[in-house]
Amino acid sequence: MRKNTFKQAITEGRQQIGIWHMTRDTQLTEMLGGCGFDWLLIDCEHTPNSEADVLAKLQALNGSPTTPAVRPTCLDVAEIKRLLDVGAQTFVVPYVQTVEEAKLAAAAVDYPPNGIRGVAGGSRSSRYGTIPGYFETARDEICLIVQVETVAAIERLEEIAAVPGIDGLFIGPSDLAASMGHPGNPGHPDVLDAILSAMRRIRAAGKPAGFLSANQEMLDQVVDAGCVFTAIDIDLGLLQRSAMQRLEVCKRWKD
């Protein structure tokens, strides 16, 4: 069984620095896996990535010290089952707003009798049926993180955190800002206050807290508030900013 070092680290409260991976290019996946990040999030919610794309990216990270995580398009049990079977071990499930949804997410990543994960004997997750005792121990190395990203979810934060099988909670700043009436402005003071409060409440509930931003000042504040797994940028954003900065430097040639 592949050891989930990311799950172990956040459970122990050790900071894990990550990056959001939105592009479909597996060569970029491989390159990012060699940069030194603790974890890399393969996003399916806001990208064209399919289960086949996720499989290719997981294969591109073979041998990398960077732990892959996957965000499915939504809380879809069938999609999560397929992602599990291709070998995903860490999940960030978006837009979980209720205890019932958190329970469904927990059930989706566990076999019966505790869960509803479908049993497949020869999938990549069990190294094609060669891992002894896989069905009995698979859940030990699966890490389930739910995204809390609306006002309604924030109000139920402690209840969601208490659901058995929830290994961590992630605050989604953009959707939370929209839910609070500030779409496109996650840096609004009211939103930032809610984020920092949520970080402290998650830690007080005994669970690891996660966050994503490219704003360094905001990142420093959320880490100080207790964020344990912190995504510091998005690959597309990094590429776009770098390209535009280089272009701006060279525009003087046209004057």
N, C-alpha and C positions, 0 to 999 in steps of 0.2 A: 504494500500500500504506500502510495506517495504521501510523505509527511506534509501536512499543511502548516508550514512554518509561519505563515501570516496569521493564521488563527491562533497559534500558540503565542505569538508575540503580542497581539492585541489583548488576548486574555490576561497576559502577564503585565499589561500596561506599558509595553515598550513601543515607542513611536515608530510608525511605519510610513515612509514617505512614498507617495505614488504619483502616477500620471494617468490621465484620461486618454484612451486610445479610440479615436473615432474613424480613422481611415480604414480602407479595406486592404491595403497593400501589406502583404505578409513580410516583405523585405523590411518595411518600416517597423513591423512588430519585432522582428529579429534584432534590428538595430537598437530599438528602445530597450529590449531585454538585456542588452549589454552595457547600458548607460549607468547602471548602479541603483536603479529604483528598487525599493523593497517590493512594490506591487504595481500592477498595471491593470487598469479596468478596460475590458473590451466591451464597448457599448453597442447594444442592439436597439435601445429605445429610440434614439434620435439619429440613427444611421441606417444605411441599407444592409448592414451586416445580417447574414442568415446563420442558421446552425452550421452550414457547411463552411462559411467564413470563420466562424468561431473555432471549428475543428482545425482549420488550416493555421490559425493563429496560435492555438495551443501547441500544435506540432512545431511551429516556428520558435516557440519558447522552450522547447525541450532542451535540457542542459543549462538553461539560464537560471541564475539565482533569483530572478524576479518572479514573484508569485502572480499568476494570472487570476483575475476576478472577472466575472461576467455579469452585465446588467441585461436581463431579458427585456423584451419590449414592454411587458406589463406582468402583472400577477396572473400568469397563464400556466396552469398545471401541466398541460401537454407540452408547451414549449420548454418549461423547466425540466421535464422528464427527458426530452431529447438532448438538452444541454448537459444534463447529468451523464447521459449515456456516452456522449462524445468526450467526457473526461473533465468537465468543469467541476471544481470543488468549492469555489468561493462565489457566492451570489450576492448581488446588491439589487434587491427587488424594489422597483420604483412605486411611489404613490400609494403606500400602505397607510390607510386612514383609520382603521378600526381594529379592535381586538380580534374580530372574526376574520378579517383579512390576514392579520398576522398569524393566526392559527392555521389558515389555509396554506400560507407560505411555508410554515414549519412542517405541515403534513406533506407538502409537495416534495421535500428533500429527504424524506425518511421512508423506509420500507414499512409495510405492515408488520406487526399489528399497530405500531405507533403512528404510521403515516400512510400515504396513498401512492408512493412512488411505484411505478410499474417495474416488474422484475424481468430483466433481460440477461440471459446467462453468458452471452459472448460479446458484450459491448466493450468499447475501448476503456470505459471507466474501471473495469475489472481486469484490464490488460488481456482482454479477449478470453476471460474465464480462467486465467492462470493464477489469480490471487486467492490463496486459501482463506476461507472464512470471510470473503468480501461482504456478503449480504449482512452478516452479523456485526461487522465493524465499520462499514462504509461511513455511517453518520459521524463517527468520531473525527474524521478528517474533512467533513463538509462544514463550511462556515456560512451561516445565513445572516445576512445584514438586510435590514429593511430601511427604506427611505421614508423619513418623516418630513413632509414638505408642504403641509397645509396648516391653516389655523386649527382646523378640526383635529388633525393628527397631533399637533403640539398640545392641545388641551387633554389628549388621552395618552400622553407620552409615557407616563409611569405604568399605565395599564398595558400598553403595547410592549414595553420593556420586560414586563413580568411574564409574558407568554413563554411557556417552556419551548425551547428550541431556537429562540431568538439569540443570536450570538453577538449582535452589535446593532447600533442604530446610526444612520447617516442623515445629516440635515441637508436637504436640497435647497440652496439659497435662492435660486431663480424662481422656482415654483412657490416657495414660501413668500417671496416678495410679491408675486402676483396675487396670491391668496390674501395678502394683507392690504391690497390696493395700491401696490407700488410696482407694477409690471416693468421689467427691464431695469430695475434699480435695487439690486440686492444690497447695495451699500447704504441705503436709507437708514438713518439713525434708529428708527423704530424696528426695522428688520434686523439690523445688527444686534440691537438689544435682545430681540427674541432669539436670535441664533446663539448668542453667548449664554443666555439663560437656559436654553435647551441643552447646550453642552454640559453645563453644570448639573442639570437635572438628570441627564443620562448617566453621568459618572456617579451621582448620588444614588441612582438606582442600581449601581453595581455592574453596568454594562459599558463596553468600549464605545466611544463616539467618533464619528467620521465626518469629513467635510471636503469640499472641492472649491478652490478659487485660484485665480491667477493674481489676485490682489495681495501683495506681500504684507501690507499693514493689517488687512483682515485676517490673513493666515496666522500672523504672530498673535493676534488677539484670541483666535479660537484655540490655538495650541495652549496659550496661557490659561484658557478656560477649561482645558481638559481634553481637547481633541487628541485621539491616539492614532488614528489612521487618516492621513492628510494627503489628498491629491493636490499638487501644487500647480498644475497647468493642464491644458488640453493640446494634443499634438497639432491639430489644425490651427489653433490659435497661435501656437509657437511658430509654426511655419509662416502663417500670414504676417505676423508682426515682424519677423525677421526679413521676409521678402520686401515688405513695405519700407522698413528702415533702410535696407540696402539701396532700394530704388531712390529714396529721398536723398541719400548721400550723393548719388550719381546724377541726379537731375540737373546739377549745376552745369554739366556738359552741354545742356541744351540752351542755356541762357545766351 
